[in-house]
């Protein structure tokens, strides 16, 4: 399977794991456009921004993930960590 066969979300996850955060964000934002109700995609965008030390951006995307899925514990935990709770 070539890289172009991957979905934007899968590509974003790959780039995130490879610590290629700018590329991860680019792909994950495309995935979020395709499926704006996927809380995990917004969580992954938050992780990428947090890894780039862009805490305010990360917070925004974690909040969006929790807004979509109030039971999303991973996003809740990262959000609490960022806001000092």
SULLINBEL-V293153 format. One record per residue. N is the residue number from 0. PSI is psi in whole degrees, 0 to 359 (NA if undefined). D_FIRST is the distance of its C-alpha to the first C-alpha in Angstrom with 1 decimal. Layout:
n->N psi->PSI d_first->D_FIRST
n->N psi->PSI d_first->D_FIRST
This chain:
n->0 psi->130 d_first->0.0
n->1 psi->165 d_first->3.8
n->2 psi->327 d_first->6.7
n->3 psi->344 d_first->8.2
n->4 psi->347 d_first->6.3
n->5 psi->151 d_first->7.9
n->6 psi->165 d_first->11.5
n->7 psi->320 d_first->14.3
n->8 psi->316 d_first->15.4
n->9 psi->318 d_first->12.3
n->10 psi->317 d_first->12.1
n->11 psi->318 d_first->15.8
n->12 psi->318 d_first->15.8
n->13 psi->311 d_first->13.5
n->14 psi->323 d_first->16.0
n->15 psi->312 d_first->18.9
n->16 psi->329 d_first->18.1
n->17 psi->2 d_first->17.8
n->18 psi->33 d_first->21.1
n->19 psi->75 d_first->20.1
n->20 psi->321 d_first->22.2
n->21 psi->317 d_first->22.8
n->22 psi->323 d_first->19.2
n->23 psi->312 d_first->18.9
n->24 psi->315 d_first->21.9
n->25 psi->311 d_first->20.8
n->26 psi->319 d_first->17.6
n->27 psi->327 d_first->19.5
n->28 psi->324 d_first->22.4
n->29 psi->318 d_first->20.2
n->30 psi->321 d_first->19.1
n->31 psi->325 d_first->22.8
n->32 psi->320 d_first->23.8
n->33 psi->326 d_first->21.6
n->34 psi->82 d_first->22.9
n->35 psi->358 d_first->26.1
n->36 psi->14 d_first->27.1
n->37 psi->100 d_first->24.3
n->38 psi->324 d_first->26.3
n->39 psi->322 d_first->23.5
n->40 psi->316 d_first->22.0
n->41 psi->324 d_first->25.5
n->42 psi->315 d_first->25.8
n->43 psi->322 d_first->22.7
n->44 psi->317 d_first->24.2
n->45 psi->317 d_first->27.4
n->46 psi->317 d_first->25.9
n->47 psi->314 d_first->24.5
n->48 psi->321 d_first->27.9
n->49 psi->320 d_first->29.7
n->50 psi->332 d_first->27.9
n->51 psi->6 d_first->29.0
n->52 psi->30 d_first->32.5
n->53 psi->75 d_first->32.7
n->54 psi->321 d_first->34.4
n->55 psi->318 d_first->35.8
n->56 psi->316 d_first->32.5
n->57 psi->313 d_first->31.0
n->58 psi->317 d_first->34.0
n->59 psi->318 d_first->33.5
n->60 psi->326 d_first->30.0
n->61 psi->319 d_first->31.0
n->62 psi->320 d_first->33.9
n->63 psi->319 d_first->31.8
n->64 psi->317 d_first->29.6
n->65 psi->327 d_first->32.9
n->66 psi->319 d_first->34.4
n->67 psi->316 d_first->31.6
n->68 psi->92 d_first->31.7
n->69 psi->344 d_first->35.0
n->70 psi->6 d_first->34.0
n->71 psi->95 d_first->31.0
n->72 psi->321 d_first->32.3
n->73 psi->316 d_first->29.8
n->74 psi->320 d_first->30.5
n->75 psi->317 d_first->34.2
n->76 psi->315 d_first->34.3
n->77 psi->320 d_first->32.7
n->78 psi->315 d_first->35.1
n->79 psi->319 d_first->38.1
n->80 psi->318 d_first->37.2
n->81 psi->322 d_first->37.0
n->82 psi->5 d_first->40.3
n->83 psi->25 d_first->42.0
n->84 psi->NA d_first->42.5
